[in-house]
Amino acid sequence: MREQGGHETRGGGRRGQAERDAITVETGYALCSAAFAAAVVFGAVAGPALLFALPGAVEAVLVRAGGVLAGVLFAVRTVSVLVRFRRSAQPSQPGRTSPDS
């Protein structure tokens, strides 16, 4: 029997294709939703500075604050989605639930 590459799971077995696909999809969702949320926050904070003629100092503060908040939100959103995914208890066999449910 040929061995396929993969990572060990908690139970000592190898990850199946469905589990690897789920991880890939969840990572993509985490990054896309974080980028969208960060763009919205940046637009809300820095938008007035980019749309209206404001004093130079106010404009600089708004753009910098928007950038910092967007970066922090991106990191927090990405981590929170991935942690929630990791904690979710998925049944080992499709259609089955765990005995304690």
C-alpha positions as CSV (number, residue, x, y, z in Angstrom):
1,M,0.0,0.0,0.0
2,R,1.3,3.4,-0.9
3,E,1.5,6.1,1.7
4,Q,0.2,9.5,0.9
5,G,1.6,12.7,2.4
6,G,-0.4,14.4,5.1
7,H,-0.4,15.6,8.6
8,E,-1.1,13.6,11.7
9,T,-4.5,14.3,13.4
10,R,-5.2,14.2,17.1
11,G,-6.2,10.6,16.9
12,G,-2.9,9.6,15.2
13,G,-4.5,9.0,11.8
14,R,-4.0,11.0,8.6
15,R,-6.2,13.8,7.4
16,G,-8.6,12.9,4.6
17,Q,-9.2,14.9,1.5
18,A,-12.5,16.3,2.8
19,E,-10.8,17.6,6.0
20,R,-8.0,19.2,4.0
21,D,-10.6,20.8,1.7
22,A,-12.5,22.1,4.7
23,I,-9.4,23.7,6.2
24,T,-8.6,25.3,2.9
25,V,-12.1,26.7,2.5
26,E,-12.2,28.0,6.1
27,T,-8.8,29.7,5.7
28,G,-10.0,31.4,2.5
29,Y,-13.2,32.5,4.2
30,A,-11.2,33.9,7.2
31,L,-8.9,35.9,4.9
32,C,-11.7,37.2,2.7
33,S,-14.0,38.2,5.5
34,A,-11.2,39.8,7.4
35,A,-10.1,41.8,4.3
36,F,-13.6,43.0,3.7
37,A,-14.1,44.0,7.3
38,A,-10.8,45.8,7.3
39,A,-11.6,47.7,4.1
40,V,-15.0,48.8,5.6
41,V,-13.4,50.1,8.8
42,F,-10.6,51.8,6.8
43,G,-13.2,53.5,4.6
44,A,-15.3,54.6,7.6
45,V,-12.4,56.1,9.5
46,A,-10.2,57.4,6.7
47,G,-13.0,58.1,4.2
48,P,-13.7,61.7,5.4
49,A,-10.0,62.6,5.1
50,L,-10.0,61.3,1.5
51,L,-13.3,62.9,0.5
52,F,-13.2,66.3,2.1
53,A,-10.6,69.0,2.3
54,L,-9.5,68.8,6.0
55,P,-6.5,70.3,7.7
56,G,-3.3,68.3,7.1
57,A,-2.9,67.1,10.6
58,V,-6.5,65.8,10.9
59,E,-6.2,64.1,7.5
60,A,-2.9,62.4,8.5
61,V,-4.4,61.2,11.9
62,L,-7.5,59.8,10.2
63,V,-5.6,57.9,7.6
64,R,-3.1,56.5,10.1
65,A,-5.8,55.6,12.5
66,G,-7.8,53.9,9.8
67,G,-4.8,51.9,8.7
68,V,-4.0,50.8,12.2
69,L,-7.6,49.9,13.0
70,A,-7.9,48.0,9.7
71,G,-4.7,46.0,10.4
72,V,-5.8,45.1,13.9
73,L,-9.3,44.1,12.8
74,F,-7.8,42.0,10.0
75,A,-5.7,40.0,12.4
76,V,-8.4,39.7,15.0
77,R,-11.0,38.5,12.5
78,T,-8.7,36.0,10.9
79,V,-7.6,34.5,14.2
80,S,-11.2,34.4,15.6
81,V,-12.6,32.6,12.5
82,L,-9.8,30.0,12.5
83,V,-10.0,29.4,16.3
84,R,-13.8,28.9,16.0
85,F,-13.3,26.5,13.2
86,R,-10.7,24.5,15.1
87,R,-13.0,24.3,18.2
88,S,-16.0,23.1,16.3
89,A,-16.6,19.5,17.0
90,Q,-17.2,17.7,13.7
91,P,-18.4,14.1,13.8
92,S,-15.8,11.6,12.7
93,Q,-18.3,9.9,10.4
94,P,-20.8,11.8,8.2
95,G,-24.3,11.6,9.6
96,R,-23.3,10.5,13.0
97,T,-23.1,12.6,16.2
98,S,-20.9,12.2,19.2
99,P,-22.2,9.9,22.0
100,D,-22.4,12.8,24.5
101,S,-24.8,14.9,22.3
